[in-house]
Amino acid sequence: MNLRDHPDLLDQLAASHALGTLRGGARRRFETLARDNPGVRARALLWQECFASLTELQPADLPSPNVWKRIENQLAVLQAQALAARAPASDVPLARLRRALGLWRGAALAGALATVAAVAVGVRLDRQVDQSGVQLAQLRQQGEQLTAQLQKASYVEYVAVLQGDNTDASVLVTFDPVKRSLTLKRVGNYQEASDRSLELWALPVSGGPKSLGVMGEGPLARLTAAEGEVAPAPALAITLEPKGGVPPGSGPTGPVVFKGPLLKTTL
Amino acid sequence: MLTDHPDQSLIDLMQRIAAHDQDASAALRELYDQTSSRLYGVALRVTGNREWAEDALQDAYLNIWRIAGDYRASLSPPMAWLGVIVRSRALDFLRRRNSERVDRNQELDDFVQETVASEAVDPADAVSTSEQAFALRQCLSRLEPKQREVVSLAYLRDLSHGELAVQLKLPLGTVKTWIRRGIEQLRHCMQRFA
């Protein structure tokens, strides 16, 4: 029997195919026919579109507000991965980082600051270009300090520049896996309210964020973390939490204030 | 006028997301605010479980982030396009969970039987839908509630006759008849909207 001579049967098959109830050999035969014949294909597509509308007809319901927070965190990871892929920085040599920071220190032009930082560590600093001279001076000073620190350090294995989400400030993070030491340095003038704390999170590829500790109010914070907690995460984020951070074992509850990719450096 | 079409704001948002620039995550947030309750409804119907539906919804929005740029080429109404993404994510999720957990079928059974038993499955919320969805709703409303539910579940959960029979504890012959007649009625009804 030639199906093309039986438009009613053909339509019934196209609808069953789109609904998903046409299975096995009958499904394969129909698909072969559709590939050969644009008219059959058109009917199949019409029915697929028709049943797709079923998704528009389901009763709405409110998801938990945590869903958006989880999406936001995962999005930070995706963006970090994209940035890391664009600047071939999965292994930024420390020398290059030093050079970048040296240039940063000497940068007379704000534009150069943004370009170099973006190239070297794959981070967008363009928003900071518009900052006041005071902040630039601050940045330079912080950059100098960081450079000095980096030069003193035996080596630095991991570096992250966490960008402000709604602020021009940022946080520089270095991690020494041997000393199990995380160093966080505030750049710019972000200061949380006195009843709040900033909490640092590793954002693993799968699973929820893992707390790495809570920052004090000072410009510099040191936390202890094992390599296994930090290294597998492609990105880090800092959220604004109640004073002292969230209870152990729970996920972030507040907004992401800073986030950025974690880059491995080699000597 | 094209710009006045209610779909246009969703289409604009998807273009902003596709740019993957600094403004893109704000656009995703707006899209989420406008669509998450309806898409969560889809995920809930597919998975039959709030926790899994939320996981599927999370996956779906991250996928939307990745492929928003493909929307334009699809020519589908935006809510249907988004709905298909959520359905497919939710199905992936069910299949993964299915292979991990054997007690799942029991929970799903209870859920399905509840929805089949309920008469309140007329999805005629007065929310804006595409013309196509409007037509489908008209045609579905002419089916008997049970028949409508079996057809809907076959699609939303990607179930075969046999799986539907097991999950709904109905004889296989009954399921086949309901589906065949359901499709036939839909075909005749949809022709009038074509």
Contacts between the chains, C-beta under 8 A, distances in Angstrom:
chain1	res1	chain2	res2	distance
A	11	B	187	5.8
A	12	B	183	6.3
A	12	B	184	7.0
A	12	B	187	6.8
A	15	B	183	4.8
A	15	B	186	6.9
A	15	B	187	5.9
A	16	B	179	7.7
A	16	B	183	6.1
A	18	B	155	7.9
A	19	B	151	6.9
A	19	B	154	5.4
A	19	B	155	5.3
A	19	B	179	7.4
A	19	B	183	6.6
A	20	B	154	6.0
A	20	B	155	6.0
A	20	B	158	5.1
A	20	B	159	7.3
A	20	B	160	7.6
A	21	B	154	5.3
A	21	B	160	6.4
A	21	B	161	5.9
A	21	B	179	5.5
A	23	B	160	5.4
A	23	B	161	7.9
A	49	B	76	6.5
A	49	B	80	7.3
A	49	B	132	6.5
A	50	B	132	6.5
A	50	B	136	6.0
A	50	B	186	7.9
A	50	B	190	6.4
A	51	B	136	7.9
A	51	B	155	4.8
A	52	B	76	6.7
A	52	B	80	4.7
A	52	B	81	7.8
A	52	B	83	6.6
A	52	B	84	5.0
A	53	B	77	7.6
A	53	B	80	5.3
A	53	B	83	7.9
A	53	B	129	7.3
A	53	B	130	6.4
A	53	B	132	4.8
A	53	B	133	3.9
A	53	B	135	8.0
A	53	B	136	4.7
A	54	B	83	7.8
A	54	B	136	6.7
A	54	B	152	5.8
A	54	B	155	5.4
A	54	B	156	6.2
A	55	B	42	4.8
A	55	B	79	7.6
A	55	B	80	6.3
A	55	B	82	7.9
A	55	B	83	2.5
A	55	B	84	6.1
A	55	B	86	6.8
A	55	B	87	5.5
A	55	B	156	7.4
A	56	B	38	7.6
A	56	B	77	7.4
A	56	B	79	5.0
A	56	B	80	5.6
A	56	B	83	5.7
A	56	B	129	4.6
A	56	B	130	6.3
A	56	B	133	3.9
A	57	B	123	3.9
A	57	B	129	6.8
A	57	B	133	5.9
A	57	B	136	6.8
A	57	B	137	5.5
A	57	B	140	7.4
A	58	B	38	7.4
A	58	B	41	4.3
A	58	B	42	5.0
A	58	B	44	7.6
A	58	B	45	4.9
A	58	B	83	7.9
A	58	B	123	6.1
A	58	B	156	7.6
A	59	B	41	5.2
A	59	B	123	6.2
A	59	B	125	6.1
A	60	B	37	4.3
A	60	B	38	4.6
A	60	B	40	7.2
A	60	B	41	4.5
A	60	B	125	6.6
A	60	B	127	6.9
A	61	B	37	6.3
A	61	B	40	5.3
A	61	B	41	4.9
A	61	B	44	5.6
A	62	B	37	5.4
A	62	B	40	7.0
A	63	B	36	5.8
A	63	B	37	7.2
A	63	B	40	4.2
A	63	B	53	7.4
A	63	B	54	5.4
A	63	B	57	5.7
A	64	B	50	7.9
A	64	B	54	6.0
A	66	B	54	7.5
A	67	B	36	7.2
A	67	B	40	7.8
A	67	B	54	5.0
A	67	B	57	5.6
A	67	B	58	5.5
A	68	B	29	7.4
A	68	B	32	6.0
A	68	B	36	7.6
A	70	B	58	5.1
A	71	B	28	7.6
A	71	B	32	7.0
A	71	B	58	5.4
A	71	B	61	5.0
A	71	B	62	6.4
A	72	B	25	7.6
A	74	B	58	7.0
A	74	B	62	5.5
A	75	B	25	5.8
A	75	B	28	7.0
A	75	B	62	6.9
A	75	B	65	6.4
A	78	B	62	6.8
A	78	B	65	6.7
A	78	B	66	7.6
A	79	B	20	8.0
A	79	B	25	7.6
A	82	B	20	7.1
A	124	B	22	7.4
A	127	B	22	8.0
